[in-house]
Amino acid sequence: MIPLNELQKVDIFTPLSKKMIGELAAIGDITQAKEGDYLFHDGEIAENFYIVKEGKVILEFEQPDGTVGTETVGPGMGAGCSSLAGLQRYNAHCRCEEASRFLLWNQSRLHELFNEDHRLGYLLIRASAKKLSKRISGILHK
């Protein structure tokens, strides 16, 4: 379980009611990783969705031409969006750039909650998509 104060000031939770945030807190966890640790690899089963609370991670995307694109993900940002979207596998590697602390949700438990409360699922996916769109736009317009 995640203490409610850990979910405060996370942008994607802004549209959610206190009840919805409480439900997410009840099924989530907090975890940490050291610099150099990988949270997941491209092609692995998409088990967890993470929100960075402290530190930062680098998402590494292997391109068809063999190059690797990267994106830095810092506090308040998500990693493992494949899991949030219900996809089977991750499409990137996620490496800790420094010691980091995360909020974590297991895909199965998260989607059980979405099936019980469709509005919560809709609001969280929509808020995440908006945040992700801004991240992608920032990468494309550098």
Phi and psi in degrees as GROMACS dihedral restraints (atoms count N, CA, C in turn):
[ dihedral_restraints ]
;  ai    aj    ak    al  type     phi  dphi    fc
    3     4     5     6     1  -102.1    20    10
    4     5     6     7     1   128.3    20    10
    6     7     8     9     1   -59.6    20    10
    7     8     9    10     1   139.2    20    10
    9    10    11    12     1   -55.5    20    10
   10    11    12    13     1   -35.2    20    10
   12    13    14    15     1   -64.1    20    10
   13    14    15    16     1   -22.8    20    10
   15    16    17    18     1   -69.8    20    10
   16    17    18    19     1   -24.4    20    10
   18    19    20    21     1   -89.1    20    10
   19    20    21    22     1   -11.2    20    10
   21    22    23    24     1   -68.8    20    10
   22    23    24    25     1   149.6    20    10
   24    25    26    27     1    66.0    20    10
   25    26    27    28     1    19.7    20    10
   27    28    29    30     1  -100.8    20    10
   28    29    30    31     1   113.7    20    10
   30    31    32    33     1   -50.4    20    10
   31    32    33    34     1   -42.0    20    10
   33    34    35    36     1   -69.0    20    10
   34    35    36    37     1   -11.9    20    10
   36    37    38    39     1   -92.3    20    10
   37    38    39    40     1    -6.4    20    10
   39    40    41    42     1   -53.9    20    10
   40    41    42    43     1   -43.9    20    10
   42    43    44    45     1   -77.1    20    10
   43    44    45    46     1    -3.5    20    10
   45    46    47    48     1   -88.4    20    10
   46    47    48    49     1   147.4    20    10
   48    49    50    51     1   -73.8    20    10
   49    50    51    52     1   165.0    20    10
   51    52    53    54     1   -60.6    20    10
   52    53    54    55     1   -36.7    20    10
   54    55    56    57     1   -62.9    20    10
   55    56    57    58     1   -45.2    20    10
   57    58    59    60     1   -63.2    20    10
   58    59    60    61     1   -42.7    20    10
   60    61    62    63     1   -62.5    20    10
   61    62    63    64     1   -39.8    20    10
   63    64    65    66     1   -62.1    20    10
   64    65    66    67     1   -39.3    20    10
   66    67    68    69     1   -66.0    20    10
   67    68    69    70     1   -40.2    20    10
   69    70    71    72     1   -65.8    20    10
   70    71    72    73     1   -41.4    20    10
   72    73    74    75     1   -60.7    20    10
   73    74    75    76     1   -38.7    20    10
   75    76    77    78     1   -64.8    20    10
   76    77    78    79     1   -28.5    20    10
   78    79    80    81     1  -105.0    20    10
   79    80    81    82     1    -0.7    20    10
   81    82    83    84     1   -95.7    20    10
   82    83    84    85     1   175.5    20    10
   84    85    86    87     1  -141.3    20    10
   85    86    87    88     1   169.0    20    10
   87    88    89    90     1  -118.1    20    10
   88    89    90    91     1   137.0    20    10
   90    91    92    93     1  -140.9    20    10
   91    92    93    94     1   167.6    20    10
   93    94    95    96     1  -141.6    20    10
   94    95    96    97     1   162.3    20    10
   96    97    98    99     1  -147.6    20    10
   97    98    99   100     1   156.0    20    10
   99   100   101   102     1   -90.5    20    10
  100   101   102   103     1   161.7    20    10
  102   103   104   105     1   -53.9    20    10
  103   104   105   106     1   133.0    20    10
  105   106   107   108     1    91.5    20    10
  106   107   108   109     1   -17.4    20    10
  108   109   110   111     1   -68.3    20    10
  109   110   111   112     1   147.4    20    10
  111   112   113   114     1  -103.2    20    10
  112   113   114   115     1   132.8    20    10
  114   115   116   117     1   -80.7    20    10
  115   116   117   118     1   -35.8    20    10
  117   118   119   120     1  -163.4    20    10
  118   119   120   121     1   166.4    20    10
  120   121   122   123     1  -123.9    20    10
  121   122   123   124     1   151.9    20    10
  123   124   125   126     1   -52.6    20    10
  124   125   126   127     1   130.1    20    10
  126   127   128   129     1    92.8    20    10
  127   128   129   130     1   -15.9    20    10
  129   130   131   132     1   -72.1    20    10
  130   131   132   133     1   157.8    20    10
  132   133   134   135     1   -58.2    20    10
  133   134   135   136     1   131.1    20    10
  135   136   137   138     1   -81.2    20    10
  136   137   138   139     1    84.6    20    10
  138   139   140   141     1   -85.1    20    10
  139   140   141   142     1   -35.3    20    10
  141   142   143   144     1  -133.4    20    10
  142   143   144   145     1   148.9    20    10
  144   145   146   147     1  -109.9    20    10
  145   146   147   148     1   134.1    20    10
  147   148   149   150     1  -120.1    20    10
  148   149   150   151     1   146.0    20    10
  150   151   152   153     1  -122.1    20    10
  151   152   153   154     1   126.4    20    10
  153   154   155   156     1   -72.1    20    10
  154   155   156   157     1   125.1    20    10
  156   157   158   159     1   -98.1    20    10
  157   158   159   160     1   -41.7    20    10
  159   160   161   162     1  -142.7    20    10
  160   161   162   163     1   143.6    20    10
  162   163   164   165     1    93.2    20    10
  163   164   165   166     1  -159.0    20    10
  165   166   167   168     1  -159.9    20    10
  166   167   168   169     1   154.9    20    10
  168   169   170   171     1  -125.7    20    10
  169   170   171   172     1   160.6    20    10
  171   172   173   174     1  -115.0    20    10
  172   173   174   175     1   124.4    20    10
  174   175   176   177     1   -89.6    20    10
  175   176   177   178     1   130.6    20    10
  177   178   179   180     1  -117.1    20    10
  178   179   180   181     1   118.1    20    10
  180   181   182   183     1  -108.9    20    10
  181   182   183   184     1   117.3    20    10
  183   184   185   186     1   -78.4    20    10
  184   185   186   187     1   125.4    20    10
  186   187   188   189     1   -91.4    20    10
  187   188   189   190     1   155.7    20    10
  189   190   191   192     1   -57.6    20    10
  190   191   192   193     1   -28.3    20    10
  192   193   194   195     1   -84.8    20    10
  193   194   195   196     1     4.3    20    10
  195   196   197   198     1    95.2    20    10
  196   197   198   199     1   -12.0    20    10
  198   199   200   201     1   -76.3    20    10
  199   200   201   202     1   165.5    20    10
  201   202   203   204     1  -122.3    20    10
  202   203   204   205     1   120.2    20    10
  204   205   206   207     1   -88.9    20    10
  205   206   207   208     1   148.0    20    10
  207   208   209   210     1  -130.6    20    10
  208   209   210   211     1   156.7    20    10
  210   211   212   213     1  -143.4    20    10
  211   212   213   214     1   133.0    20    10
  213   214   215   216     1   -89.0    20    10
  214   215   216   217     1   132.3    20    10
  216   217   218   219     1  -120.7    20    10
  217   218   219   220     1   119.7    20    10
  219   220   221   222     1  -113.7    20    10
  220   221   222   223     1  -168.8    20    10
  222   223   224   225     1   -52.4    20    10
  223   224   225   226     1   134.5    20    10
  225   226   227   228     1    86.9    20    10
  226   227   228   229     1    -5.7    20    10
  228   229   230   231     1  -103.7    20    10
  229   230   231   232     1   154.0    20    10
  231   232   233   234     1   -96.7    20    10
  232   233   234   235     1   154.9    20    10
  234   235   236   237     1  -139.5    20    10
  235   236   237   238     1   144.2    20    10
  237   238   239   240     1    86.1    20    10
  238   239   240   241     1    34.0    20    10
  240   241   242   243     1   -61.3    20    10
  241   242   243   244     1   -22.2    20    10
  243   244   245   246     1   -56.6    20    10
  244   245   246   247     1   -40.5    20    10
  246   247   248   249     1   -67.4    20    10
  247   248   249   250     1   -44.4    20    10
  249   250   251   252     1   -59.7    20    10
  250   251   252   253     1   -39.2    20    10
  252   253   254   255     1   -79.2    20    10
  253   254   255   256     1    -5.3    20    10
  255   256   257   258     1    82.5    20    10
  256   257   258   259     1    15.7    20    10
  258   259   260   261     1   -75.2    20    10
  259   260   261   262     1   156.3    20    10
  261   262   263   264     1   -74.8    20    10
  262   263   264   265     1   -35.2    20    10
  264   265   266   267     1  -134.3    20    10
  265   266   267   268     1   151.4    20    10
  267   268   269   270     1   -71.6    20    10
  268   269   270   271     1   152.3    20    10
  270   271   272   273     1  -115.9    20    10
  271   272   273   274     1    21.1    20    10
  273   274   275   276     1  -157.5    20    10
  274   275   276   277     1   167.2    20    10
  276   277   278   279     1   -95.3    20    10
  277   278   279   280     1   147.3    20    10
  279   280   281   282     1  -128.3    20    10
  280   281   282   283     1   108.8    20    10
  282   283   284   285     1  -114.5    20    10
  283   284   285   286     1   135.9    20    10
  285   286   287   288     1   -73.3    20    10
  286   287   288   289     1   121.4    20    10
  288   289   290   291     1   -77.7    20    10
  289   290   291   292     1   -25.9    20    10
  291   292   293   294     1  -153.3    20    10
  292   293   294   295     1   168.7    20    10
  294   295   296   297     1   -53.6    20    10
  295   296   297   298     1   133.1    20    10
  297   298   299   300     1  -140.0    20    10
  298   299   300   301     1   157.2    20    10
  300   301   302   303     1  -125.9    20    10
  301   302   303   304     1   138.9    20    10
  303   304   305   306     1  -133.8    20    10
  304   305   306   307     1   150.4    20    10
  306   307   308   309     1   -89.5    20    10
  307   308   309   310     1   142.1    20    10
  309   310   311   312     1  -138.3    20    10
  310   311   312   313     1   136.0    20    10
  312   313   314   315     1  -130.0    20    10
  313   314   315   316     1   132.0    20    10
  315   316   317   318     1   -74.5    20    10
  316   317   318   319     1   136.1    20    10
  318   319   320   321     1   -56.4    20    10
  319   320   321   322     1   -45.5    20    10
  321   322   323   324     1   -60.7    20    10
  322   323   324   325     1   -47.7    20    10
  324   325   326   327     1   -67.0    20    10
  325   326   327   328     1   -38.1    20    10
  327   328   329   330     1   -63.8    20    10
  328   329   330   331     1   -44.4    20    10
  330   331   332   333     1   -74.9    20    10
  331   332   333   334     1   -26.1    20    10
  333   334   335   336     1   -62.1    20    10
  334   335   336   337     1   -44.2    20    10
  336   337   338   339     1   -63.7    20    10
  337   338   339   340     1   -42.7    20    10
  339   340   341   342     1   -61.0    20    10
  340   341   342   343     1   -36.9    20    10
  342   343   344   345     1   -69.7    20    10
  343   344   345   346     1   -30.8    20    10
  345   346   347   348     1   -77.7    20    10
  346   347   348   349     1   -35.2    20    10
  348   349   350   351     1  -132.3    20    10
  349   350   351   352     1    87.8    20    10
  351   352   353   354     1   -60.8    20    10
  352   353   354   355     1   -34.9    20    10
  354   355   356   357     1   -63.5    20    10
  355   356   357   358     1   -43.8    20    10
  357   358   359   360     1   -58.9    20    10
  358   359   360   361     1   -48.0    20    10
  360   361   362   363     1   -59.0    20    10
  361   362   363   364     1   -45.6    20    10
  363   364   365   366     1   -60.9    20    10
  364   365   366   367     1   -49.3    20    10
  366   367   368   369     1   -63.6    20    10
  367   368   369   370     1   -40.9    20    10
  369   370   371   372     1   -69.2    20    10
  370   371   372   373     1   -43.3    20    10
  372   373   374   375     1   -64.6    20    10
  373   374   375   376     1   -42.0    20    10
  375   376   377   378     1   -63.8    20    10
  376   377   378   379     1   -45.9    20    10
  378   379   380   381     1   -63.1    20    10
  379   380   381   382     1   -39.6    20    10
  381   382   383   384     1   -66.6    20    10
  382   383   384   385     1   -40.2    20    10
  384   385   386   387     1   -64.4    20    10
  385   386   387   388     1   -40.0    20    10
  387   388   389   390     1   -62.5    20    10
  388   389   390   391     1   -45.1    20    10
  390   391   392   393     1   -64.0    20    10
  391   392   393   394     1   -43.9    20    10
  393   394   395   396     1   -64.3    20    10
  394   395   396   397     1   -39.3    20    10
  396   397   398   399     1   -60.8    20    10
  397   398   399   400     1   -40.9    20    10
  399   400   401   402     1   -66.0    20    10
  400   401   402   403     1   -39.5    20    10
  402   403   404   405     1   -62.4    20    10
  403   404   405   406     1   -46.7    20    10
  405   406   407   408     1   -64.0    20    10
  406   407   408   409     1   -42.6    20    10
  408   409   410   411     1   -59.8    20    10
  409   410   411   412     1   -40.5    20    10
  411   412   413   414     1   -64.1    20    10
  412   413   414   415     1   -36.4    20    10
  414   415   416   417     1   -69.9    20    10
  415   416   417   418     1   -43.2    20    10
  417   418   419   420     1   -71.1    20    10
  418   419   420   421     1   -25.3    20    10
  420   421   422   423     1  -106.8    20    10
  421   422   423   424     1    22.5    20    10
